[in-house]
Amino acid sequence: MSRAPGVIPRRQTLSVKYCLPMTSIQPNVSLKPYTTFKIGGPARFFASASAAAEFRAALDFARREGLPVFILGGGSNILVSDRGFDGLVIHPAQKGIETKGRADGTVSVRIQAGETWDEAARSAVEQELWGIENLSHIPGQAGAALVQNIGAYGQQISDVFESVEVMETATGALRTLMREDCQLSYRASIFNTVAKGRFIILSLQLRLRKLGQPNLSYRDVRDYFSERGLAEPSIAEVRRAVTQIRDRKFPFPRQEKGGNAGSFFKNLQLSAVQYEALRARLARGNPPAVLARLDEIRRRSPSEPIKLPSAFLIDICGLKDFQIGGAQVNPTQPLVLLNRGGATAEDVLALAGHIRRTVQARTGVAIPLEPELVGFAPGEIERHVRRDA
């Protein structure tokens, strides 16, 4: 019997939950409220889990029913298909932050994976523990923060990360992985690359410092305090600055009708040869001001890889504010695509594809996508946007 993906067949439509030991499985649950984009169809089945036994029960159910599994945290770095996900979505719901001092003056901070990341950053700042204050106001859960190795304003989670407790999805066994096991790099870890789908993150441990200096390496943060005449801001002042800067550039995804997934494109890391090829291409047909901006970017990244903001390329291609359907390029930070209210996943993919094709045609550079695309049919993504960058 044929059916639209993501819709429960009549024989499986339930008026009550599947009750399993320590958990429950709900059929046909809309994923829109669970994503910061406020886009996406239903999960065929959905479960919240806050303890190891609940995760195991959900995984056992998926194995018995032959269902694919997707772990959905805070929903801030994903785009869900309009048809939804034809399997079991497990939503980590465990909360809690524990701190423990060490003899060397540092502090061990254990964060449950279902904890809101910004709550973890706020808690650290209130206790004057240095190391993640520049990562304030980033939406999503703590577990997802590790998956992506989030970074902002001169800090990234890998700078302070020590270990993570995980569950093997195949066996339900618990393991502890150390920093070196996780292969953290720019916006990447084993959890979104070589070991994708193998583990569920349960909690992570960070090492923060009781004594620290403000990280003002990022120009926006440095300019914020320079304008206010503050050379040595407190940790609370750094969090306040980062929050205000992010609110100007990245609309925090809390709108009732719309939202966003954070940065939709990754920044580029170029070799010197790639940079020179880009500069030569931009020298043809662009005003001197564009080259001056590119040269300033090069001065801020003197060694390889050269860090090039994709927002710069989107901007010089005249794509700020560009809109397809209900999806729009954020005029203040073009890495972000906005759901202005009523946008579909199809709108977002079409907009992302237009941006990539335009940037590549004018600059010769392919900018890579950042969010995970969930529930799309084979070939559906390729119709809009290639993911070969």
DRENDO-1510 file (C-alpha; in Angstrom, 1 decimal, always signed):
<recs>
REC; n; res; u; v; w
REC; 1; MET; +0.0; +0.0; +0.0 .
REC; 2; SER; +1.5; +3.3; -1.0 .
REC; 3; ARG; +1.6; +6.3; +1.3 .
REC; 4; ALA; +3.1; +9.7; +1.7 .
REC; 5; PRO; +6.4; +9.4; +3.6 .
REC; 6; GLY; +6.1; +10.4; +7.3 .
REC; 7; VAL; +2.3; +9.4; +7.5 .
REC; 8; ILE; +1.3; +6.4; +9.6 .
REC; 9; PRO; -0.6; +3.7; +7.7 .
REC; 10; ARG; -4.1; +3.0; +9.0 .
REC; 11; ARG; -3.1; -0.2; +10.6 .
REC; 12; GLN; -0.5; +1.6; +12.7 .
REC; 13; THR; -2.4; +4.7; +13.6 .
REC; 14; LEU; -2.8; +4.7; +17.4 .
REC; 15; SER; -5.2; +6.5; +19.7 .
REC; 16; VAL; -2.8; +5.8; +22.7 .
REC; 17; LYS; +0.9; +5.8; +23.1 .
REC; 18; TYR; +3.1; +2.7; +22.7 .
REC; 19; CYS; +4.0; +2.0; +26.3 .
REC; 20; LEU; +7.4; +0.6; +26.8 .
REC; 21; PRO; +9.5; +0.1; +30.0 .
REC; 22; MET; +10.6; +3.5; +31.2 .
REC; 23; THR; +9.5; +5.4; +28.1 .
REC; 24; SER; +6.6; +5.9; +25.6 .
REC; 25; ILE; +6.5; +6.1; +21.8 .
REC; 26; GLN; +4.1; +8.5; +20.2 .
REC; 27; PRO; +3.0; +8.2; +16.6 .
REC; 28; ASN; +2.8; +10.9; +14.0 .
REC; 29; VAL; +4.3; +13.8; +15.9 .
REC; 30; SER; +4.9; +17.1; +14.2 .
REC; 31; LEU; +8.6; +18.1; +14.3 .
REC; 32; LYS; +8.1; +21.8; +13.6 .
REC; 33; PRO; +7.9; +22.7; +17.4 .
REC; 34; TYR; +11.1; +20.8; +18.0 .
REC; 35; THR; +13.2; +22.7; +15.4 .
REC; 36; THR; +14.3; +26.3; +15.6 .
REC; 37; PHE; +13.5; +26.7; +11.9 .
REC; 38; LYS; +9.9; +25.8; +12.6 .
REC; 39; ILE; +9.8; +23.8; +9.5 .
REC; 40; GLY; +9.2; +20.1; +8.8 .
REC; 41; GLY; +6.7; +17.3; +8.7 .
REC; 42; PRO; +5.9; +14.6; +11.2 .
REC; 43; ALA; +8.0; +11.9; +12.7 .
REC; 44; ARG; +6.5; +8.5; +12.2 .
REC; 45; PHE; +7.3; +7.8; +15.8 .
REC; 46; PHE; +8.7; +10.1; +18.5 .
REC; 47; ALA; +10.1; +9.4; +22.0 .
REC; 48; SER; +11.6; +11.7; +24.7 .
REC; 49; ALA; +14.3; +10.0; +26.9 .
REC; 50; SER; +16.0; +11.2; +30.0 .
REC; 51; ALA; +17.8; +8.1; +31.3 .
REC; 52; ALA; +19.8; +5.3; +29.9 .
REC; 53; ALA; +17.0; +2.8; +30.3 .
REC; 54; GLU; +14.7; +5.0; +28.3 .
REC; 55; PHE; +17.1; +5.4; +25.5 .
REC; 56; ARG; +17.6; +1.6; +25.4 .
REC; 57; ALA; +13.9; +1.0; +25.3 .
REC; 58; ALA; +13.4; +3.4; +22.4 .
REC; 59; LEU; +16.3; +1.7; +20.5 .
REC; 60; ASP; +14.9; -1.7; +21.1 .
REC; 61; PHE; +11.5; -0.6; +19.7 .
REC; 62; ALA; +13.2; +0.8; +16.6 .
REC; 63; ARG; +15.1; -2.5; +16.1 .
REC; 64; ARG; +11.9; -4.6; +16.5 .
REC; 65; GLU; +10.0; -2.4; +14.0 .
REC; 66; GLY; +12.9; -2.1; +11.6 .
REC; 67; LEU; +12.9; +1.7; +11.9 .
REC; 68; PRO; +15.7; +4.2; +11.2 .
REC; 69; VAL; +16.5; +6.4; +14.2 .
REC; 70; PHE; +17.3; +10.1; +14.4 .
REC; 71; ILE; +18.5; +11.8; +17.5 .
REC; 72; LEU; +16.9; +15.3; +17.7 .
REC; 73; GLY; +18.4; +17.7; +20.3 .
REC; 74; GLY; +17.5; +21.4; +20.3 .
REC; 75; GLY; +16.8; +21.3; +16.6 .
REC; 76; SER; +19.0; +24.3; +15.9 .
REC; 77; ASN; +21.2; +23.0; +13.1 .
REC; 78; ILE; +18.8; +20.9; +11.0 .
REC; 79; LEU; +16.3; +21.2; +8.2 .
REC; 80; VAL; +13.5; +18.6; +8.3 .
REC; 81; SER; +11.8; +17.6; +5.1 .
REC; 82; ASP; +8.2; +18.7; +4.5 .
REC; 83; ARG; +7.3; +15.0; +4.6 .
REC; 84; GLY; +9.0; +14.5; +8.0 .
REC; 85; PHE; +11.0; +11.5; +9.1 .
REC; 86; ASP; +9.8; +8.0; +8.3 .
REC; 87; GLY; +11.3; +6.4; +11.4 .
REC; 88; LEU; +11.8; +6.9; +15.2 .
REC; 89; VAL; +12.9; +10.3; +16.5 .
REC; 90; ILE; +14.5; +10.2; +19.9 .
REC; 91; HIS; +14.6; +13.5; +21.8 .
REC; 92; PRO; +17.2; +13.7; +24.7 .
REC; 93; ALA; +15.5; +15.3; +27.7 .
REC; 94; GLN; +18.0; +14.8; +30.5 .
REC; 95; LYS; +19.0; +18.0; +32.4 .
REC; 96; GLY; +21.6; +19.0; +34.9 .
REC; 97; ILE; +25.0; +20.7; +35.3 .
REC; 98; GLU; +27.5; +19.6; +38.0 .
REC; 99; THR; +30.7; +21.3; +38.9 .
REC; 100; LYS; +33.7; +20.0; +40.8 .
REC; 101; GLY; +36.9; +21.9; +41.7 .
REC; 102; ARG; +40.3; +20.4; +41.1 .
REC; 103; ALA; +43.6; +20.8; +42.8 .
REC; 104; ASP; +45.1; +22.7; +39.8 .
REC; 105; GLY; +42.6; +25.5; +40.1 .
REC; 106; THR; +40.5; +24.4; +37.2 .
REC; 107; VAL; +36.9; +23.2; +37.5 .
REC; 108; SER; +35.3; +20.1; +36.0 .
REC; 109; VAL; +31.8; +20.8; +34.6 .
REC; 110; ARG; +29.6; +17.9; +33.6 .
REC; 111; ILE; +26.7; +18.8; +31.5 .
REC; 112; GLN; +23.8; +16.5; +30.6 .
REC; 113; ALA; +23.3; +16.3; +26.8 .
REC; 114; GLY; +19.7; +17.5; +27.0 .
REC; 115; GLU; +20.6; +20.6; +28.8 .
REC; 116; THR; +20.2; +23.9; +26.9 .
REC; 117; TRP; +23.6; +25.0; +25.8 .
REC; 118; ASP; +23.0; +28.7; +26.6 .
REC; 119; GLU; +22.0; +27.6; +30.1 .
REC; 120; ALA; +25.3; +25.9; +30.5 .
REC; 121; ALA; +27.1; +29.0; +29.3 .
REC; 122; ARG; +25.0; +31.2; +31.7 .
REC; 123; SER; +25.8; +28.9; +34.6 .
REC; 124; ALA; +29.5; +29.0; +34.0 .
REC; 125; VAL; +29.5; +32.8; +33.7 .
REC; 126; GLU; +27.5; +33.2; +37.0 .
REC; 127; GLN; +30.1; +31.0; +38.7 .
REC; 128; GLU; +32.9; +33.1; +37.0 .
REC; 129; LEU; +34.3; +30.0; +35.2 .
REC; 130; TRP; +36.2; +31.0; +32.1 .
REC; 131; GLY; +36.2; +29.2; +28.8 .
REC; 132; ILE; +32.8; +29.2; +27.2 .
REC; 133; GLU; +31.6; +32.8; +27.8 .
REC; 134; ASN; +32.1; +33.7; +24.1 .
REC; 135; LEU; +29.9; +30.7; +23.2 .
REC; 136; SER; +26.9; +32.4; +24.9 .
REC; 137; HIS; +23.5; +32.7; +23.2 .
REC; 138; ILE; +24.0; +29.8; +20.8 .
REC; 139; PRO; +20.7; +27.9; +20.5 .
REC; 140; GLY; +20.5; +24.1; +20.9 .
REC; 141; GLN; +21.4; +21.4; +23.4 .
REC; 142; ALA; +24.8; +20.6; +25.0 .
REC; 143; GLY; +25.1; +17.3; +23.2 .
REC; 144; ALA; +24.6; +18.8; +19.8 .
REC; 145; ALA; +27.1; +21.5; +20.7 .
REC; 146; LEU; +29.8; +18.7; +20.9 .
REC; 147; VAL; +28.6; +17.0; +17.7 .
REC; 148; GLN; +29.2; +20.2; +15.7 .
REC; 149; ASN; +32.2; +21.4; +17.8 .
REC; 150; ILE; +30.4; +24.8; +18.0 .
REC; 151; GLY; +32.6; +27.9; +17.8 .
REC; 152; ALA; +32.1; +31.7; +17.9 .
REC; 153; TYR; +34.0; +34.8; +18.7 .
REC; 154; GLY; +37.4; +33.2; +19.2 .
REC; 155; GLN; +36.3; +30.2; +21.2 .
REC; 156; GLN; +35.2; +26.7; +20.4 .
REC; 157; ILE; +34.1; +23.8; +22.5 .
REC; 158; SER; +37.1; +21.7; +21.7 .
REC; 159; ASP; +39.2; +24.3; +23.6 .
REC; 160; VAL; +37.8; +23.1; +26.9 .
REC; 161; PHE; +36.3; +19.6; +26.2 .
REC; 162; GLU; +37.6; +16.6; +28.1 .
REC; 163; SER; +35.4; +13.6; +27.7 .
REC; 164; VAL; +31.9; +12.4; +26.8 .
REC; 165; GLU; +29.6; +9.6; +28.0 .
REC; 166; VAL; +27.9; +7.9; +25.1 .
REC; 167; MET; +25.6; +5.0; +24.4 .
REC; 168; GLU; +26.3; +2.6; +21.5 .
REC; 169; THR; +23.1; +2.5; +19.4 .
REC; 170; ALA; +23.8; -1.0; +18.3 .
REC; 171; THR; +24.2; -2.6; +21.7 .
REC; 172; GLY; +23.0; +0.0; +24.3 .
REC; 173; ALA; +26.4; -0.2; +26.0 .
REC; 174; LEU; +27.8; +2.8; +27.8 .
REC; 175; ARG; +31.2; +4.2; +26.9 .
REC; 176; THR; +33.4; +7.1; +27.8 .
REC; 177; LEU; +35.3; +8.8; +24.9 .
REC; 178; MET; +38.2; +11.1; +25.6 .
REC; 179; ARG; +39.0; +14.3; +23.7 .
REC; 180; GLU; +41.3; +12.6; +21.3 .
REC; 181; ASP; +38.7; +9.9; +20.4 .
REC; 182; CYS; +36.3; +12.5; +19.2 .
REC; 183; GLN; +38.5; +14.0; +16.4 .
REC; 184; LEU; +37.2; +17.6; +16.9 .
REC; 185; SER; +37.9; +20.0; +14.1 .
REC; 186; TYR; +36.1; +22.9; +12.4 .
REC; 187; ARG; +32.3; +22.2; +12.8 .
REC; 188; ALA; +33.1; +18.5; +12.9 .
REC; 189; SER; +33.6; +15.5; +15.2 .
REC; 190; ILE; +33.2; +11.7; +14.8 .
REC; 191; PHE; +29.6; +12.2; +15.7 .
REC; 192; ASN; +28.8; +13.9; +12.4 .
REC; 193; THR; +31.4; +12.2; +10.2 .
REC; 194; VAL; +33.0; +8.7; +10.6 .
REC; 195; ALA; +30.9; +7.5; +13.6 .
REC; 196; LYS; +27.6; +9.2; +12.6 .
REC; 197; GLY; +24.7; +7.3; +14.1 .
REC; 198; ARG; +26.9; +5.0; +16.2 .
REC; 199; PHE; +26.4; +6.8; +19.5 .
REC; 200; ILE; +23.9; +8.8; +21.5 .
REC; 201; ILE; +25.6; +11.5; +23.6 .
REC; 202; LEU; +24.5; +11.3; +27.2 .
REC; 203; SER; +26.7; +13.9; +29.0 .
REC; 204; LEU; +29.9; +15.8; +28.4 .
REC; 205; GLN; +32.7; +17.0; +30.6 .
REC; 206; LEU; +34.5; +20.3; +30.2 .
REC; 207; ARG; +37.4; +21.8; +32.1 .
REC; 208; LEU; +36.9; +25.5; +32.8 .
REC; 209; ARG; +39.2; +28.0; +34.7 .
REC; 210; LYS; +38.6; +30.0; +37.8 .
REC; 211; LEU; +41.0; +32.7; +36.6 .
REC; 212; GLY; +41.0; +33.9; +33.1 .
REC; 213; GLN; +41.4; +36.8; +30.7 .
REC; 214; PRO; +38.7; +38.0; +28.3 .
REC; 215; ASN; +39.1; +36.7; +24.7 .
REC; 216; LEU; +38.8; +39.8; +22.5 .
REC; 217; SER; +40.5; +38.3; +19.5 .
REC; 218; TYR; +37.3; +38.6; +17.4 .
REC; 219; ARG; +37.0; +42.0; +15.9 .
REC; 220; ASP; +33.3; +42.5; +16.7 .
REC; 221; VAL; +33.9; +41.8; +20.4 .
REC; 222; ARG; +37.1; +43.9; +20.5 .
REC; 223; ASP; +35.2; +46.8; +18.9 .
REC; 224; TYR; +32.3; +46.5; +21.3 .
REC; 225; PHE; +34.6; +47.1; +24.3 .
REC; 226; SER; +36.8; +49.7; +22.5 .
REC; 227; GLU; +33.7; +51.8; +21.9 .
REC; 228; ARG; +32.9; +51.6; +25.6 .
REC; 229; GLY; +36.4; +52.2; +26.8 .
REC; 230; LEU; +36.7; +48.8; +28.6 .
REC; 231; ALA; +40.1; +47.2; +28.2 .
REC; 232; GLU; +39.6; +44.4; +30.7 .
REC; 233; PRO; +35.9; +43.4; +30.8 .
REC; 234; SER; +34.6; +41.0; +33.3 .
REC; 235; ILE; +33.3; +37.6; +32.3 .
REC; 236; ALA; +29.7; +38.8; +32.8 .
REC; 237; GLU; +30.4; +41.8; +30.5 .
REC; 238; VAL; +31.8; +39.5; +27.8 .
REC; 239; ARG; +28.6; +37.3; +27.9 .
REC; 240; ARG; +26.5; +40.5; +27.7 .
REC; 241; ALA; +28.5; +41.7; +24.7 .
REC; 242; VAL; +28.3; +38.4; +22.9 .
REC; 243; THR; +24.6; +38.2; +23.5 .
REC; 244; GLN; +24.0; +41.7; +22.1 .
REC; 245; ILE; +26.3; +41.1; +19.1 .
REC; 246; ARG; +24.6; +37.9; +18.3 .
REC; 247; ASP; +21.1; +39.4; +18.6 .
REC; 248; ARG; +22.1; +42.0; +16.0 .
REC; 249; LYS; +23.5; +39.5; +13.5 .
REC; 250; PHE; +21.7; +36.2; +14.3 .
REC; 251; PRO; +18.0; +36.5; +15.2 .
REC; 252; PHE; +17.8; +34.1; +18.1 .
REC; 253; PRO; +15.3; +31.4; +16.9 .
REC; 254; ARG; +12.5; +32.0; +19.2 .
REC; 255; GLN; +9.9; +33.6; +16.9 .
REC; 256; GLU; +6.4; +32.2; +17.2 .
REC; 257; LYS; +5.7; +32.1; +13.4 .
REC; 258; GLY; +9.2; +31.8; +11.9 .
REC; 259; GLY; +12.8; +31.0; +12.9 .
REC; 260; ASN; +16.2; +29.9; +11.6 .
REC; 261; ALA; +18.7; +27.1; +12.0 .
REC; 262; GLY; +21.7; +29.3; +12.8 .
REC; 263; SER; +24.4; +29.5; +10.1 .
REC; 264; PHE; +23.2; +27.7; +7.0 .
REC; 265; PHE; +26.7; +27.8; +5.4 .
REC; 266; LYS; +30.1; +27.0; +6.7 .
REC; 267; ASN; +33.0; +29.4; +6.4 .
REC; 268; LEU; +35.8; +28.5; +4.1 .
REC; 269; GLN; +39.4; +27.4; +4.9 .
REC; 270; LEU; +41.6; +28.0; +1.8 .
REC; 271; SER; +45.2; +27.3; +0.9 .
REC; 272; ALA; +47.3; +30.2; -0.3 .
REC; 273; VAL; +46.9; +28.9; -3.9 .
REC; 274; GLN; +43.1; +28.9; -3.5 .
REC; 275; TYR; +43.2; +32.3; -2.0 .
REC; 276; GLU; +45.2; +33.8; -4.8 .
REC; 277; ALA; +43.0; +32.2; -7.4 .
REC; 278; LEU; +39.9; +33.8; -5.7 .
REC; 279; ARG; +41.6; +37.2; -5.5 .
REC; 280; ALA; +42.5; +37.1; -9.2 .
REC; 281; ARG; +38.9; +36.2; -10.1 .
REC; 282; LEU; +37.5; +39.0; -7.9 .
REC; 283; ALA; +39.9; +41.5; -9.4 .
REC; 284; ARG; +38.0; +41.1; -12.6 .
REC; 285; GLY; +34.8; +43.2; -12.6 .
REC; 286; ASN; +34.7; +44.1; -8.9 .
REC; 287; PRO; +35.3; +47.6; -7.4 .
REC; 288; PRO; +38.5; +48.2; -5.4 .
REC; 289; ALA; +36.5; +48.2; -2.1 .
REC; 290; VAL; +35.8; +44.5; -2.6 .
REC; 291; LEU; +39.5; +43.7; -2.9 .
REC; 292; ALA; +40.3; +45.9; +0.1 .
REC; 293; ARG; +37.8; +43.8; +2.2 .
REC; 294; LEU; +39.4; +40.6; +0.9 .
REC; 295; ASP; +42.9; +41.8; +1.7 .
REC; 296; GLU; +41.8; +42.7; +5.2 .
REC; 297; ILE; +40.4; +39.2; +5.7 .
REC; 298; ARG; +43.8; +37.9; +4.6 .
REC; 299; ARG; +45.6; +40.1; +7.1 .
REC; 300; ARG; +43.5; +38.7; +9.9 .
REC; 301; SER; +44.3; +35.1; +8.8 .
REC; 302; PRO; +48.1; +35.3; +7.9 .
REC; 303; SER; +48.8; +31.5; +8.0 .
REC; 304; GLU; +47.2; +28.5; +6.3 .
REC; 305; PRO; +44.4; +27.6; +6.2 .
REC; 306; ILE; +43.2; +31.0; +5.4 .
REC; 307; LYS; +39.8; +31.6; +7.0 .
REC; 308; LEU; +37.4; +33.2; +4.6 .
REC; 309; PRO; +33.8; +34.2; +5.8 .
REC; 310; SER; +31.3; +32.8; +3.4 .
REC; 311; ALA; +29.1; +35.8; +4.4 .
REC; 312; PHE; +31.6; +38.0; +2.5 .
REC; 313; LEU; +31.1; +36.1; -0.7 .
REC; 314; ILE; +27.3; +36.0; -0.3 .
REC; 315; ASP; +27.3; +39.8; +0.4 .
REC; 316; ILE; +29.4; +40.8; -2.7 .
REC; 317; CYS; +27.2; +38.7; -4.9 .
REC; 318; GLY; +24.3; +41.0; -3.8 .
REC; 319; LEU; +22.3; +38.2; -2.1 .
REC; 320; LYS; +21.4; +39.9; +1.2 .
REC; 321; ASP; +17.6; +40.0; +1.6 .
REC; 322; PHE; +17.1; +37.7; -1.4 .
REC; 323; GLN; +13.9; +35.6; -0.9 .
REC; 324; ILE; +12.2; +32.5; -2.3 .
REC; 325; GLY; +8.8; +31.8; -1.0 .
REC; 326; GLY; +8.8; +32.2; +2.8 .
REC; 327; ALA; +12.6; +31.8; +3.0 .
REC; 328; GLN; +14.9; +34.8; +3.0 .
REC; 329; VAL; +18.6; +35.6; +3.4 .
REC; 330; ASN; +19.2; +37.5; +6.6 .
REC; 331; PRO; +20.1; +41.1; +5.7 .
REC; 332; THR; +22.3; +41.5; +8.7 .
REC; 333; GLN; +24.2; +38.2; +8.5 .
REC; 334; PRO; +23.8; +36.4; +5.2 .
REC; 335; LEU; +25.0; +33.0; +6.6 .
REC; 336; VAL; +21.6; +32.8; +8.2 .
REC; 337; LEU; +18.5; +31.8; +6.2 .
REC; 338; LEU; +15.2; +33.0; +7.8 .
REC; 339; ASN; +11.8; +31.4; +7.9 .
REC; 340; ARG; +9.7; +34.6; +7.6 .
REC; 341; GLY; +6.6; +32.6; +8.6 .
REC; 342; GLY; +5.2; +29.7; +6.5 .
REC; 343; ALA; +8.4; +28.8; +4.7 .
REC; 344; THR; +8.7; +25.2; +3.6 .
REC; 345; ALA; +11.8; +23.0; +3.4 .
REC; 346; GLU; +11.4; +23.2; -0.3 .
REC; 347; ASP; +11.7; +27.0; -0.1 .
REC; 348; VAL; +14.9; +26.8; +2.0 .
REC; 349; LEU; +16.6; +24.3; -0.3 .
REC; 350; ALA; +15.7; +26.3; -3.3 .
REC; 351; LEU; +17.1; +29.5; -1.7 .
REC; 352; ALA; +20.3; +27.7; -0.6 .
REC; 353; GLY; +20.8; +26.3; -4.1 .
REC; 354; HIS; +20.4; +29.7; -5.7 .
REC; 355; ILE; +23.0; +31.1; -3.3 .
REC; 356; ARG; +25.5; +28.4; -3.9 .
REC; 357; ARG; +25.1; +28.5; -7.7 .
REC; 358; THR; +25.4; +32.3; -7.8 .
REC; 359; VAL; +28.5; +32.4; -5.5 .
REC; 360; GLN; +30.2; +29.7; -7.5 .
REC; 361; ALA; +29.4; +31.3; -10.8 .
REC; 362; ARG; +30.8; +34.7; -9.7 .
REC; 363; THR; +33.7; +33.6; -7.5 .
REC; 364; GLY; +34.6; +30.1; -8.5 .
REC; 365; VAL; +34.1; +29.0; -4.9 .
REC; 366; ALA; +31.6; +26.4; -3.6 .
REC; 367; ILE; +30.4; +27.3; -0.1 .
REC; 368; PRO; +29.4; +24.2; +2.0 .
REC; 369; LEU; +26.1; +23.7; +3.8 .
REC; 370; GLU; +26.2; +23.4; +7.6 .
REC; 371; PRO; +22.8; +22.0; +8.9 .
REC; 372; GLU; +21.9; +18.4; +8.7 .
REC; 373; LEU; +19.2; +17.7; +6.2 .
REC; 374; VAL; +16.7; +15.2; +7.6 .
REC; 375; GLY; +14.0; +13.0; +6.0 .
REC; 376; PHE; +14.7; +14.0; +2.3 .
REC; 377; ALA; +14.2; +11.4; -0.4 .
REC; 378; PRO; +17.2; +10.3; -2.5 .
REC; 379; GLY; +17.9; +12.8; -5.2 .
REC; 380; GLU; +15.7; +15.5; -3.6 .
REC; 381; ILE; +18.6; +17.5; -2.3 .
REC; 382; GLU; +20.5; +17.2; -5.5 .
REC; 383; ARG; +17.7; +18.8; -7.4 .
REC; 384; HIS; +18.3; +22.0; -5.5 .
REC; 385; VAL; +21.8; +22.0; -4.1 .
REC; 386; ARG; +24.9; +19.9; -4.5 .
REC; 387; ARG; +26.7; +19.0; -1.3 .
REC; 388; ASP; +30.1; +18.2; -2.8 .
REC; 389; ALA; +31.9; +21.1; -1.1 .
</recs>
